[in-house]
Every structure is written in structure tokens, then in C-alpha cells.
């Protein structure tokens, strides 16, 4: 449609886009194109805190039983309707709520699956704790220059890693179960050894798939209560032993484990200690057994363009730089070289969560 003033109106989403009739002036107004990538960066910060606020207010929980209107949700959250509707509309735009007639809102499948606290795959706490302490990010430039943050999460590792272990357990447990389903049945009384277990999602997920197996979860004394509680919650406490100690020096079984799991801890130490951990896992594995290393790995080839999934390992690498003294996201070829050094070869790789890869290793055929 052309207005009396000579403007062309084109409906785009909820807004009308106005363009001057005549020559296209976009190239002279924005030589690089509209600044959408910059606004996406700014909006990313807003989006994160909008979702945190919605979790704090109980917006998702208020919609767990079905759609709700603005006034009803305002009463549940104790927020003025005119303020709350801004958050609700934003969550619709972010793909976490659906908008219906008469200003009623409902959960999207993603929100129902991942943001309800009682969901089997809840990431509600993961959303809070995965970025690390919020105080670390404003000083990232200074941290990068001096090589370490003012305060590291290792300063209070029990508190931070305990919370993170609980927060990440639901999705990691599902990944562990899927990996177990791909492996040969280890047989009766087979041992699953979980090193750096956290809340033991890998041991628990595998024990749920293999009802005849038993498990041993090893982690620091401040962390093992989380593993014990999770084992009781998921009905495997009678088959899962939880042992306090560092995965680098705790007493481990020798040549007994059908599967040894190392989940998201390999990059938390130096290269020498990482190889020492792999060597311990190799020594604990029975002949024909497997070592499963699940983590975020930086690819050998750097990104060549915009790719959200490829950006996730880079995001994790930045998170570690911002929050820890020495931890890093290792490159996948580096892991492969470490496996070769300790006498292991890749058997399979599974990517079951965006950005995360489970590398399954075993002995070379010549060693069997």
C-alpha cells in the first residue's frame, strides 16, 4: 500500500515497516545492513534475565496446569498486570510461551520440558548456575588480561560445584542412559565407575538401563551428599556405592569396571593431570571395557560463520576463563592424542545435547 505521503507500508510481524518510495536508501543508511547482530547481543542479556525473573516469579509453574490470563498470573506472581505483561510478551517472542486469544498464555513444549522444576529434564537451576557467579562477567576484560579472575569458583568449590552438579544432573542422566543403551550389556554384577561423579547422573543413568549392574561414584567429601541423595531419589542406592576422595588419588578398583565415566571434569586440571586421570580410568577398566568421556570440546577447525550450536563450546570456554584459575575447554584432537598415549582408541561418539559430545573409548584390538 502507498500512503498519501508517498510511503510504502509492508506489514512485518506486529509492526508496519515504512520505506521511502523511490530509490533504495538502505545501502547508504546502513552500509553493512541493519544492526540486527548488535541488537541480538544486547537482547541476549535481556533475554537471560527475563527468564531468570520469570523463574523467580513462578511464571512457568503458574502455567504448569494449563493456560492463564494476565490478571490471573499477576495475582499468582504478585506483579502489576501492566508490568507482568511485558515479561509475558517477551517470553512469547523468546519461544518459551505461547499467546492465545483474550491475552491468555501457555507453556511451549520446550518450557514445559526444561523449565518446570519437577520436570524429569528440568534445566531451571542449570540456567541459573551454568554461567557461574554473575560478578565474574563485568570484569571479563580484566580477567583475560591478567590471566585469572579476581575470585575463582574453586575458592568455594563444594558450594558452587555441588549446586552445578544438581542443576546439570537431569539432562546428563538422560544422556548417560542413551549411551548405555548403545553399549553392549555388561552382564550381571558389572561395575560402572563414575569419576568426578557430582550428583552421579552417569552412574545412575546407566544403572537404570542395566538393572543387574552396580556402581561406584567418586567425588570430593563436600560433593558426595548430592550423589547419595540422587541415588536414593532414583532408586539405585542399594546398587551405588559413593566414595569420598579425589578422582586423582582415591583408591580405585583395578581391571574391574565394565564402564568408566568421566563427565565434564577433564578440562578442570592441567594437561598432565588430565592424562593421569585417563590413565587411572584405563587401569580401572576391565578387558574389553569402555571409558566414556563426556564434555564440551573445541573443534579443531575454528568457526567460519554464524552457528549457534558451534558457539556453545566457545561459550563454555569463555565461562571457564571467566570463573576458574586454570580450567579450559580442550580441543577434540588433543583428547584423541591423550587417549592414544594411555592406550585407548575411540569406539564411538555420541552428540545428544547441543555442543556436548560423549567420546566412548576402549582398548585397541591388539590389546585384547
C-alpha angles and dihedrals in degrees: 000000000000116000124218087257092061098255125138113226119203120178110232116178109305095340139065114239112216122205129176113252110242129033118020106253097182093098092056097040095046109014091184093043127260113329093248095133090056093048089049089058091050092044091050090066091047092046093053094052093042089058092045089051091049090052091048091049093047095239095146093044090050089059096044093102096044145299121329137193128238096257093047092049091045090056092048094049098035092232125130110260093235090056098040094051089062089059093044094051090047091053089052090054089048092054097247099105133037121220120220136178122304090025095291120154134206137182119265116229090257093053092046092050101041110020105047110095095224095047114120088234099037116163095176093114092036088061089057101043106031095079090054124227110346091226090070097066103062089057096047094115091054091045091053091050097049095036099238140052123257088244125020127208085234087070086076100016096157094057098041100038091042091057092043091049091055093044095052097041101089097058094036090053089055091049091049092052091050092050091048090053089057094051125080113267103267094212133233119336091005114162125236109195115199113195117198086008102178104182087351098245092155095051093042095046091051095044089053089056094042106045092180095054129091130211144215119201119194126194143128119300091250091055104043095080087068091054092047092050092047092049090053093046093052097043101248101102090112091057101037122076114198115207126191116226146085115289086228097061110011117119107264133186114261122230092345112100119098088198131016116195127201110184122188097325105094093087093050094083140041122286091258093052091044090055089046089055091050090049090052090050090050090051093049093050119097120231108287092014129131139240114208117199113187119186148112110280128193108233121241090242116059120232115282098193147344111328122148096198092047088050093059096078088046089051090051090049091054091046090055092047090050096048112028141057101229111352119122142172104252125218117252094236088054090055090050091053091049091051090053091050092056095044102261132124130198113265099176142336126219127193105194101150126043110274095359124109130192110208112199113201134181141166119297113255090252091062095056 
